[in-house]
Amino acid sequence: MGPDVIGWLADRTGLPVVVKGVLRGDDAKRCADAGAAGVIVSNHGGRQLDGAIPTAQALPEVAEALAGTSTEVYVDGGIRRGEHILAALALGARAVFVGRPALWALTVGGSAGVTRLLTELGDELEHCLRLVGCPTPADLTPDLVTRHFRD
């Protein structure tokens, strides 16, 4: 599917279009230029290719490419703890997705398990914000995150 489909789909449905699977800044910019309301930085379920770029590594380039636009940036993949959420927000994501952990929580504890997961992630994020000295997620900046990636 090419970027031309984004505008076509938005026009036909009247809905905002969010494109998942964006891992490069130039692709993010093309999506935005085509009318995407948002992009999801995602490698589709966890580095199924050994050399696939981690979402945390791709996120800053995508966020930088879309800085100053109205296109929102989200991230999907690798979010397991509050500090992961903090890092994603600091690196430019507006929000994160937690699909796999939610499935695990649902399997173990049903809807109460998912509620517990989301509550604990929120509590962990609040704790991490205090540790880095930021009152709100809006106060986060990329310099608060040290990035180390393994080959």
Summary of the structure (lengths in Angstrom):
residues: 151
radius of gyration: 16.2
end to end distance: 30.1
largest distance: 46.3
contacts: 425
relative contact order: 0.12
helix: 53%
strand: 11%
